Amino acid sequence: MAIQLSEQEIQRRQALDEMRKRGIEPFPAALFPVDTLSKQLKQDFIERRQVVMAGRLMSKNIMGKASFADLQDSEGRMQLYVNRDEICLGEDKALYNVVFKKLLDLGDFIGIKGETFVTGTGEPSVKITELHVLAKAVKPLPVVKTDKDGVIHDAFTDPELRYRMRYVDLVVNPDVKETFIKRSKIMTSMRNFLSNKGYLEVETPILQPIPGGAAARPFITHHNSLDTPLYLRIANELYLKRLIVGGFDGVFEFAKAFRNEGMDKTHNPEFTMMEMYVTYKDYKWMMETTEQMLETICMDVLGTTKVTIGENQVDFKAPFKRVTMIGAIKDHTGMDIDGMDEVQLREVCAKLNVPIDETMGKGKLIDEIFGEKCEGSYIQPTFITDYPIEMSPLCKAHRDNPELTERFELMVNGKELANAYSELNDPIDQRKRLEEQAKLADRGDDEAMFIDQDFLRALEYGMPPTSGIGIGIDRLTMFLTGNDSIQEVLLFPQMRPEVFQTESNVPIIELSDEGKAVMKFLTEQMSLGDLKAKSELSNKKWDRVTKELRSAGKIEIWKDGEALMVKEV
């Protein structure tokens, strides 16, 4: 069974065929010598400048033998003036009368050569002298319109469609592209900050025999040649520490990490972390470095340290507030948990109505209390410091209190942005703590850490005092772009797979009430116009319903002479 095509898709394929009949290749292979982009052209606009541009045709306003059009390239839009006699110098006017007016559709890629000028209304424009077809779009883009009052109509805003078809989202929603440009600038600024300090950017394995460095549920796969299980990394920490053992003074990595856990507005199973480790430093130094780095990034990317996140204005100006974890819990619950054992902590959770289960140890219980009662209260950047030792199996014990660790998490807008330690470098203590994690795993905690024997062996060769940090790049991008969903800052967020019919390769879609109603009017075979008349739908609703029915593989539309026909599939 063939893929069902819409009326527009049929017409575009017919236009493509007509181009080829006229000797125009709709997908030419040759280089097109672009020398100008729209943004720079407008910024440094000079009349009578010769330019070569390319991009999508986004609008046509045909006025007899002259027309205006909009060209959209990677940086913005440029108005084009198309005169029949300027692009068709001889007697043959088909390039304008047929190709431009009838065969070129919105969304098609064109290349132009021309000369800049300013219209009578003051609009910078390009009067084209050459027109080239570069790529035909056989599927129409959503038509987003802005009226004279600035009101947007028919916007492409459905999140499900936007995330699945990011390629369309980027074309029709310019602000989306700006988000990902800022994401790139954030990473560049961070990379420059760390590189300028002399730290080395490295790469470590994504496929690991043991998923270590964090408490999380991993993805597992199998390597056929080695006949062994492998895991997608949940963190790159243990490999970076091996490099510190090997003699590097400072290393960092922008690392893809994977955790087989729940999805929500702030979590995706695949995400990006920046982890850094520096010798002869502690967590106090790391706090100062972190706040300096984030202030620098904000100034580089935004030109200010103040950002609006939802209803809150957050200021990344250093220094940030510092609060101990036990102090935070006491401030927000009135409960002093200092020195409590697991039984006492379970009683506290019961009093505070914090949901827990039997697999949770002391550290997890404290983490649940903080998450439920404290975390959301820290809007301005705040370092939560000195975590109980049970919560931090890779962290050095606190120099003043062996029940605590030298650890901080940076909270922004009620969410964790960064996690940092004075790293544990005592191999004997480290082994003991990982063995305690193994006991939690035996109790059913599927997020407990694995014992990495090779990492422990590396520590036995000696690791200098080191401070390390992990910063969530996705979450930082959310904060600095004003987005409240991680899906908005990932080009291709993870989604439930579309279900396709095997035969037709058409998605299975539950019909709307209007779609069901139209199907009741459909006889075995009839004119598309007659079906529309019987439906009594507006043009806009009719277009939406026919698209729905075609996508669902319910109808087939074809051309019989000059008439469009339709039948149930």
C-alpha positions as CSV (number, residue, x, y, z in Angstrom):
1,M,0.0,0.0,0.0
2,A,1.4,3.4,-1.0
3,I,1.9,6.3,1.4
4,Q,-1.1,8.5,1.4
5,L,-0.4,12.0,0.0
6,S,-2.3,15.3,0.7
7,E,-3.6,17.4,-2.0
8,Q,-0.7,19.8,-1.6
9,E,1.8,17.0,-1.6
10,I,0.4,15.7,-4.9
11,Q,0.6,19.2,-6.4
12,R,4.2,19.6,-5.3
13,R,5.2,16.3,-6.8
14,Q,3.5,17.4,-10.0
15,A,5.5,20.7,-9.9
16,L,8.7,18.7,-9.4
17,D,8.0,16.6,-12.4
18,E,7.2,19.7,-14.5
19,M,10.5,21.2,-13.5
20,R,12.3,18.2,-14.8
21,K,10.3,18.2,-18.0
22,R,11.6,21.8,-18.5
23,G,15.2,20.8,-18.0
24,I,15.4,22.2,-14.4
25,E,17.0,19.8,-11.9
26,P,15.1,20.3,-8.6
27,F,18.0,18.9,-6.6
28,P,21.2,20.1,-8.3
29,A,24.5,18.7,-7.1
30,A,26.7,21.7,-7.9
31,L,28.1,24.2,-5.4
32,F,26.1,27.5,-5.1
33,P,28.5,30.3,-4.2
34,V,26.7,32.0,-1.3
35,D,28.6,35.1,-0.1
36,T,26.1,37.0,2.0
37,L,23.7,36.2,4.9
38,S,20.7,38.2,5.8
39,K,21.6,39.4,9.3
40,Q,25.0,40.8,8.3
41,L,23.5,42.3,5.1
42,K,20.9,44.2,7.1
43,Q,23.4,45.3,9.8
44,D,25.9,46.7,7.2
45,F,23.4,47.6,4.5
46,I,24.8,49.4,1.5
47,E,22.7,50.1,-1.6
48,R,23.7,48.8,-5.0
49,R,25.8,46.0,-3.5
50,Q,26.1,42.8,-5.5
51,V,25.1,39.7,-3.4
52,V,24.7,36.0,-3.7
53,M,22.2,34.4,-1.3
54,A,20.4,31.2,-0.7
55,G,17.6,29.9,1.6
56,R,14.0,28.9,1.8
57,L,11.3,30.8,-0.1
58,M,8.9,31.8,2.7
59,S,6.4,34.1,1.0
60,K,5.4,35.2,-2.5
61,N,3.4,38.3,-3.3
62,I,2.8,38.2,-7.0
63,M,1.8,41.5,-8.7
64,G,1.7,40.8,-12.5
65,K,5.2,41.0,-14.0
66,A,6.8,41.9,-10.7
67,S,6.7,40.2,-7.3
68,F,8.0,40.5,-3.7
69,A,9.2,37.4,-1.9
70,D,10.9,36.5,1.4
71,L,14.1,34.5,1.6
72,Q,14.9,32.8,4.9
73,D,18.5,31.7,5.5
74,S,20.2,30.5,8.6
75,E,20.3,34.0,10.2
76,G,16.9,35.5,9.3
77,R,14.9,36.8,6.4
78,M,15.5,39.1,3.4
79,Q,12.9,40.7,1.2
80,L,13.4,40.0,-2.6
81,Y,12.1,41.9,-5.5
82,V,11.5,39.7,-8.5
83,N,11.0,41.4,-11.9
84,R,10.1,39.3,-14.9
85,D,12.2,41.2,-17.4
86,E,15.2,41.3,-15.0
87,I,15.5,37.5,-14.6
88,C,14.2,36.7,-18.1
89,L,16.4,38.8,-20.4
90,G,15.3,37.1,-23.7
91,E,11.9,36.4,-25.2
92,D,11.3,33.3,-23.1
93,K,9.6,34.4,-19.8
94,A,8.9,30.9,-18.5
95,L,11.4,31.2,-15.6
96,Y,9.1,33.9,-14.1
97,N,5.7,33.1,-15.5
98,V,5.8,29.4,-14.9
99,V,8.7,28.4,-12.6
100,F,8.6,31.3,-10.1
101,K,4.8,31.9,-10.2
102,K,3.5,28.3,-10.4
103,L,6.2,25.7,-9.7
104,L,8.0,27.2,-6.8
105,D,6.3,26.6,-3.5
106,L,6.8,28.0,0.0
107,G,9.6,26.1,1.7
108,D,11.6,25.4,-1.5
109,F,15.3,26.3,-1.4
110,I,16.3,28.8,-4.0
111,G,19.6,30.6,-4.8
112,I,19.6,34.2,-6.0
113,K,22.1,36.8,-7.3
114,G,21.1,40.4,-7.2
115,E,21.6,44.0,-6.1
116,T,20.6,45.7,-2.8
117,F,18.2,48.6,-2.8
118,V,15.7,50.2,-0.4
119,T,12.0,50.2,-1.3
120,G,9.7,53.2,-1.2
121,T,8.6,52.1,2.2
122,G,12.2,52.0,3.5
123,E,12.6,48.2,3.4
124,P,16.1,46.9,2.7
125,S,15.7,44.5,-0.2
126,V,17.5,42.6,-3.0
127,K,16.5,43.0,-6.7
128,I,17.3,39.7,-8.1
129,T,19.0,39.2,-11.5
130,E,19.4,35.4,-11.3
131,L,17.1,32.7,-9.9
132,H,18.1,29.1,-9.3
133,V,16.2,26.2,-7.9
134,L,18.3,24.4,-5.2
135,A,15.9,21.9,-3.6
136,K,12.2,21.2,-3.8
137,A,10.2,20.7,-0.6
138,V,7.6,18.1,-1.4
139,K,5.9,18.5,1.9
140,P,4.4,21.9,2.9
141,L,5.6,23.8,6.0
142,P,3.1,25.0,8.5
143,V,2.0,28.5,7.5
144,V,2.5,30.8,10.5
145,K,1.1,34.3,9.9
146,T,1.5,37.5,11.8
147,D,-1.1,40.2,11.3
148,K,-0.6,44.0,11.3
149,D,-1.1,44.1,15.0
150,G,1.6,41.6,15.6
151,V,-0.8,38.7,16.5
152,I,0.4,35.3,15.4
153,H,-2.1,33.0,13.7
154,D,-1.8,29.2,13.1
155,A,1.4,29.0,15.2
156,F,3.3,25.7,15.2
157,T,3.0,25.3,19.0
158,D,2.0,21.7,19.8
159,P,4.9,20.3,22.0
160,E,4.4,16.8,20.7
161,L,4.7,17.9,17.1
162,R,7.5,20.4,17.8
163,Y,9.8,17.9,19.6
164,R,9.1,15.1,17.0
165,M,9.6,17.4,14.1
166,R,12.3,19.7,15.4
167,Y,13.4,20.3,11.8
168,V,10.0,22.0,11.2
169,D,10.1,23.8,14.6
170,L,13.4,25.4,13.8
171,V,12.2,26.7,10.5
172,V,8.9,28.3,11.5
173,N,9.8,29.3,15.1
174,P,12.9,31.6,15.1
175,D,13.0,31.9,18.9
176,V,13.6,28.1,19.1
177,K,16.8,28.4,17.0
178,E,18.0,31.2,19.3
179,T,17.7,28.9,22.3
180,F,20.2,26.4,20.7
181,I,22.5,29.2,19.7
182,K,22.6,30.3,23.3
183,R,23.2,26.7,24.4
184,S,26.3,26.6,22.1
185,K,27.5,29.9,23.5
186,I,27.1,28.6,27.1
187,M,29.3,25.6,26.4
188,T,31.8,27.7,24.5
189,S,32.1,30.2,27.4
190,M,32.5,27.4,29.9
191,R,35.1,25.7,27.8
192,N,37.0,28.9,27.4
193,F,36.9,29.6,31.1
194,L,38.3,26.2,32.0
195,S,40.8,26.1,29.2
196,N,42.2,29.6,30.1
197,K,42.9,28.1,33.6
198,G,45.1,25.5,32.0
199,Y,42.8,22.5,32.4
200,L,42.7,19.8,29.7
201,E,39.5,18.8,27.9
202,V,39.4,15.0,27.5
203,E,37.1,12.2,26.4
204,T,36.3,9.1,28.4
205,P,34.3,5.9,27.6
206,I,30.6,6.0,27.1
207,L,30.3,2.2,27.1
208,Q,31.6,1.0,30.5
209,P,32.0,-2.4,32.1
210,I,30.9,-1.0,35.4
211,P,28.5,2.0,35.7
212,G,30.2,4.1,38.4
213,G,30.4,7.6,39.6
214,A,26.8,8.2,40.6
215,A,23.8,6.5,42.3
216,A,21.5,5.8,39.3
217,R,19.9,3.0,37.3
218,P,21.9,2.3,34.2
219,F,21.1,1.2,30.6
220,I,22.6,-2.2,29.9
221,T,23.7,-3.7,26.6
222,H,25.8,-6.6,25.4
223,H,29.1,-6.7,23.5
224,N,29.1,-9.7,21.2
225,S,32.8,-9.9,20.5
226,L,33.8,-9.8,24.2
227,D,30.6,-11.7,25.2
228,T,30.2,-9.3,28.2
229,P,27.6,-6.9,29.4
230,L,28.3,-3.2,29.0
231,Y,26.6,-0.2,30.4
232,L,25.9,3.3,29.1
233,R,27.7,5.6,31.5
234,I,25.8,7.2,34.3
235,A,28.8,9.5,35.0
236,N,32.3,9.9,33.9
237,E,33.7,10.7,37.3
238,L,35.8,7.5,37.9
239,Y,37.6,7.8,34.6
240,L,38.5,11.4,35.1
241,K,39.9,10.5,38.6
242,R,42.0,7.8,36.9
243,L,43.5,10.7,34.8
244,I,44.3,12.6,38.0
245,V,46.1,9.6,39.3
246,G,47.9,9.5,36.0
247,G,49.4,13.0,36.6
248,F,47.1,15.6,35.0
249,D,46.6,18.7,37.2
250,G,43.1,19.5,35.9
251,V,40.8,17.8,33.4
252,F,37.2,18.4,32.3
253,E,34.8,16.8,29.9
254,F,31.4,17.7,28.3
255,A,29.9,14.2,28.7
256,K,26.8,12.6,27.5
257,A,25.3,10.6,30.4
258,F,22.5,8.1,30.5
259,R,20.1,7.1,33.3
260,N,17.3,4.6,32.9
261,E,14.9,6.5,35.1
262,G,11.8,8.6,34.9
263,M,11.1,11.4,32.5
264,D,9.6,14.8,33.3
265,K,10.1,18.5,32.6
266,T,13.6,18.4,34.2
267,H,14.8,14.9,33.4
268,N,15.7,13.2,30.1
269,P,17.3,9.7,30.0
270,E,20.1,11.2,27.9
271,F,21.6,14.4,29.2
272,T,24.9,16.4,29.1
273,M,27.2,17.1,32.1
274,M,30.4,19.0,32.4
275,E,32.6,17.3,35.0
276,M,35.9,18.8,36.1
277,Y,38.7,17.7,38.5
278,V,41.5,19.8,39.8
279,T,44.4,18.8,42.0
280,Y,45.4,20.3,45.3
281,K,42.0,22.0,45.7
282,D,39.0,21.6,48.0
283,Y,35.3,22.2,47.9
284,K,35.6,25.7,49.2
285,W,37.9,26.6,46.3
286,M,35.4,24.9,44.0
287,M,32.5,27.1,45.3
288,E,34.4,30.2,44.5
289,T,35.5,29.0,41.1
290,T,31.9,27.9,40.3
291,E,30.3,31.2,41.1
292,Q,33.0,33.0,39.1
293,M,32.4,30.7,36.1
294,L,28.7,31.1,36.1
295,E,28.9,34.9,36.4
296,T,31.3,34.9,33.5
297,I,29.0,32.7,31.4
298,C,26.0,34.9,32.1
299,M,27.9,38.0,31.0
300,D,29.3,36.3,27.9
301,V,26.0,34.9,26.7
302,L,23.4,37.4,28.1
303,G,25.4,40.6,28.9
304,T,23.9,40.5,32.4
305,T,23.9,38.3,35.5
306,K,20.2,38.7,36.0
307,V,17.9,36.2,34.3
308,T,14.1,35.6,34.5
309,I,13.2,32.0,35.2
310,G,9.4,31.6,35.2
311,E,8.1,34.2,37.7
312,N,11.4,34.6,39.4
313,Q,14.3,36.9,38.7
314,V,17.6,35.1,39.6
315,D,20.9,36.9,39.9
316,F,24.1,34.9,39.2
317,K,26.3,37.7,40.5
318,A,29.0,36.2,42.8
319,P,29.2,35.4,45.7
320,F,26.4,32.9,46.3
321,K,24.7,32.1,49.6
322,R,26.0,29.1,51.6
323,V,23.8,26.9,53.8
324,T,24.6,23.5,55.4
325,M,22.2,20.6,54.6
326,I,21.4,19.8,58.2
327,G,20.9,23.6,58.7
328,A,18.6,23.7,55.7
329,I,16.4,20.8,57.0
330,K,16.3,22.4,60.5
331,D,15.3,25.8,58.9
332,H,12.5,24.4,56.9
333,T,11.1,21.6,59.1
334,G,12.2,22.5,62.6
335,M,13.8,19.0,62.9
336,D,17.5,18.7,64.0
337,I,18.6,15.4,62.3
338,D,22.2,15.8,63.3
339,G,23.5,12.4,64.6
340,M,20.3,10.5,64.0
341,D,20.4,6.8,63.0
342,E,18.2,5.2,60.3
343,V,15.4,4.3,62.7
344,Q,15.2,7.9,64.0
345,L,15.2,9.2,60.4
346,R,12.4,7.0,59.5
347,E,10.4,8.4,62.4
348,V,11.2,11.9,61.2
349,C,10.0,11.0,57.6
350,A,6.8,9.7,59.1
351,K,6.2,12.9,61.1
352,L,6.9,15.0,58.0
353,N,4.8,12.8,55.6
354,V,7.9,12.2,53.4
355,P,7.3,9.1,51.3
356,I,10.0,6.4,51.7
357,D,10.4,2.6,51.3
358,E,12.3,-0.2,53.0
359,T,15.2,-0.2,50.5
360,M,16.3,3.3,51.6
361,G,19.3,3.7,53.8
362,K,20.3,6.6,56.0
363,G,21.6,8.8,53.1
364,K,18.6,8.2,50.9
365,L,16.3,9.1,53.8
366,I,18.0,12.4,54.4
367,D,18.0,13.1,50.7
368,E,14.2,12.5,50.5
369,I,13.6,14.9,53.5
370,F,15.7,17.6,51.8
371,G,14.1,17.1,48.4
372,E,10.5,17.2,49.8
373,K,10.9,20.0,52.3
374,C,13.8,22.2,51.4
375,E,15.0,22.1,47.8
376,G,12.2,24.1,46.2
377,S,12.8,27.0,48.5
378,Y,16.2,28.0,47.1
379,I,15.4,30.4,44.2
380,Q,18.6,32.5,44.2
381,P,21.9,30.5,43.7
382,T,22.7,28.8,47.0
383,F,25.4,26.3,47.9
384,I,24.0,23.6,50.1
385,T,27.1,22.2,51.9
386,D,28.3,19.5,54.3
387,Y,26.2,16.5,53.4
388,P,25.9,13.4,55.7
389,I,28.6,10.8,54.9
390,E,26.0,8.2,53.9
391,M,24.8,10.4,51.0
392,S,28.3,10.8,49.5
393,P,30.3,7.5,49.0
394,L,32.9,9.2,46.8
395,C,33.4,12.3,48.9
396,K,36.0,13.1,51.6
397,A,34.9,13.2,55.2
398,H,34.6,16.7,56.6
399,R,37.7,18.0,58.3
400,D,35.7,19.1,61.4
401,N,33.0,16.5,61.6
402,P,33.5,12.9,60.4
403,E,29.8,12.3,60.2
404,L,29.6,14.8,57.3
405,T,31.4,15.2,54.0
406,E,33.0,18.1,52.1
407,R,30.3,18.3,49.5
408,F,28.1,21.0,48.1
409,E,25.2,21.1,45.7
410,L,24.3,24.4,43.9
411,M,20.5,25.1,44.0
412,V,19.0,27.5,41.6
413,N,15.3,28.2,41.2
414,G,14.5,25.2,43.5
415,K,16.6,22.8,41.4
416,E,20.0,21.2,41.6
417,L,22.4,22.7,39.1
418,A,25.8,21.4,40.3
419,N,27.3,18.8,42.6
420,A,30.9,19.0,43.9
421,Y,33.2,17.3,46.4
422,S,36.5,17.4,48.1
423,E,37.2,14.0,46.5
424,L,37.8,11.0,48.6
425,N,41.4,9.8,47.8
426,D,41.8,7.3,50.7
427,P,41.6,3.9,48.9
428,I,40.9,1.9,52.1
429,D,38.0,4.2,53.1
430,Q,36.7,4.3,49.5
431,R,36.6,0.5,49.4
432,K,34.7,0.4,52.7
433,R,32.1,2.9,51.5
434,L,31.5,1.1,48.1
435,E,31.1,-2.2,50.1
436,E,28.3,-0.4,52.0
437,Q,26.7,0.6,48.7
438,A,26.8,-3.1,47.7
439,K,24.8,-3.9,50.8
440,L,22.2,-1.4,49.8
441,A,22.0,-3.0,46.4
442,D,21.4,-6.4,48.1
443,R,18.5,-4.8,49.9
444,G,17.0,-3.9,46.5
445,D,18.3,-0.4,45.9
446,D,18.8,-0.4,42.1
447,E,20.5,3.0,42.2
448,A,23.2,1.9,44.6
449,M,26.8,2.2,43.3
450,F,28.7,-0.8,41.8
451,I,32.1,-1.6,43.1
452,D,34.7,-0.7,40.5
453,Q,37.8,-2.7,41.4
454,D,40.0,-1.1,38.8
455,F,39.1,2.3,40.1
456,L,40.0,1.2,43.6
457,R,43.3,-0.2,42.3
458,A,44.0,3.2,40.7
459,L,43.5,5.0,44.0
460,E,45.9,2.6,45.7
461,Y,48.7,4.0,43.4
462,G,47.9,7.4,45.0
463,M,45.6,10.3,44.0
464,P,46.5,13.8,45.2
465,P,44.0,16.0,47.1
466,T,41.4,16.9,44.4
467,S,38.2,18.8,44.1
468,G,35.6,17.8,41.5
469,I,32.3,19.1,40.2
470,G,29.5,18.1,37.8
471,I,27.3,20.8,36.2
472,G,24.1,20.0,34.3
473,I,24.4,21.7,30.9
474,D,20.8,21.1,30.0
475,R,19.5,22.6,33.2
476,L,21.9,25.6,33.0
477,T,20.6,26.2,29.5
478,M,17.1,26.1,30.8
479,F,17.9,28.7,33.4
480,L,19.7,31.1,31.0
481,T,17.1,30.8,28.2
482,G,14.0,31.1,30.4
483,N,12.7,27.6,29.6
484,D,10.9,25.5,32.2
485,S,11.2,22.2,30.3
486,I,14.3,20.2,29.4
487,Q,12.7,19.2,26.1
488,E,12.9,22.8,25.0
489,V,16.7,22.8,25.3
490,L,17.4,19.4,23.7
491,L,17.4,19.4,19.9
492,F,15.9,15.9,19.9
493,P,14.4,14.9,23.3
494,Q,13.5,11.3,23.9
495,M,9.9,10.5,23.1
496,R,7.6,7.5,22.9
497,P,8.1,6.0,19.4
498,E,5.4,6.6,16.8
499,V,3.4,3.6,16.0
500,F,3.3,2.9,12.2
501,Q,1.2,0.5,10.2
502,T,3.6,-2.0,8.7
503,E,2.0,-2.0,5.3
504,S,1.6,1.7,4.6
505,N,4.2,3.2,6.9
506,V,1.4,5.6,8.1
507,P,1.1,6.5,11.8
508,I,-2.0,5.0,13.5
509,I,-4.0,8.0,14.7
510,E,-7.3,8.1,16.7
511,L,-9.7,10.2,14.6
512,S,-11.3,13.4,15.9
513,D,-15.1,13.7,16.0
514,E,-15.0,15.9,12.8
515,G,-12.8,13.2,11.1
516,K,-15.3,10.5,12.0
517,A,-18.2,12.7,10.7
518,V,-16.5,13.2,7.3
519,M,-15.9,9.5,6.9
520,K,-19.7,8.9,7.3
521,F,-20.3,11.1,4.2
522,L,-17.7,9.3,2.1
523,T,-19.1,6.9,-0.5
524,E,-17.0,4.3,-2.2
525,Q,-15.6,7.0,-4.6
526,M,-16.5,10.6,-5.0
527,S,-15.3,14.1,-5.8
528,L,-13.3,15.8,-3.1
529,G,-15.3,18.9,-3.7
530,D,-18.6,17.1,-3.1
531,L,-17.2,15.6,0.1
532,K,-16.2,19.0,1.4
533,A,-19.6,20.4,0.6
534,K,-21.4,17.7,2.5
535,S,-19.1,18.1,5.5
536,E,-20.0,21.8,5.8
537,L,-16.6,22.5,7.3
538,S,-14.7,25.8,7.1
539,N,-11.7,25.9,4.8
540,K,-9.3,25.8,7.8
541,K,-11.2,22.8,9.5
542,W,-11.4,21.0,6.2
543,D,-7.7,21.3,5.6
544,R,-7.0,20.0,9.1
545,V,-9.5,17.1,8.8
546,T,-8.3,15.9,5.4
547,K,-4.7,16.0,6.6
548,E,-5.8,14.0,9.7
549,L,-7.6,11.4,7.5
550,R,-4.6,11.1,5.1
551,S,-2.1,10.7,8.0
552,A,-4.3,8.0,9.5
553,G,-4.4,6.2,6.1
554,K,-8.2,6.4,5.9
555,I,-8.5,8.1,2.5
556,E,-6.8,8.2,-0.8
557,I,-6.8,11.3,-3.0
558,W,-5.9,11.3,-6.7
559,K,-6.4,13.4,-9.8
560,D,-8.8,12.3,-12.5
561,G,-8.4,14.8,-15.4
562,E,-9.0,18.2,-13.8
563,A,-10.9,16.8,-10.8
564,L,-9.6,15.6,-7.5
565,M,-11.2,12.4,-6.3
566,V,-11.3,10.7,-3.0
567,K,-12.1,7.2,-1.7
568,E,-11.9,5.3,1.5
569,V,-8.8,3.1,1.9
